[in-house]
């Protein structure tokens, strides 16, 4: 799982609020 800034392969990071 990569950070949103690293273009995470999963769009779940946005749902989890790890932005």
C-alpha positions as CSV (number, residue, x, y, z in Angstrom):
1,X,0.0,0.0,0.0
2,X,1.5,3.3,-1.1
3,X,0.7,6.8,0.0
4,X,-1.7,8.9,-2.2
5,X,1.2,11.1,-3.2
6,X,2.9,8.0,-4.6
7,X,-0.2,7.3,-6.7
8,X,-1.4,4.5,-4.4
9,X,-2.5,1.4,-6.4
10,X,-5.6,1.3,-4.2
11,X,-8.1,4.2,-4.0
12,X,-8.9,3.1,-0.4
13,X,-6.4,5.5,1.1
14,X,-8.9,8.2,0.2
15,X,-11.7,6.4,1.9
16,X,-9.6,5.6,4.9
17,X,-8.7,9.3,5.2
18,X,-5.0,8.7,5.1
19,X,-4.6,11.7,2.8
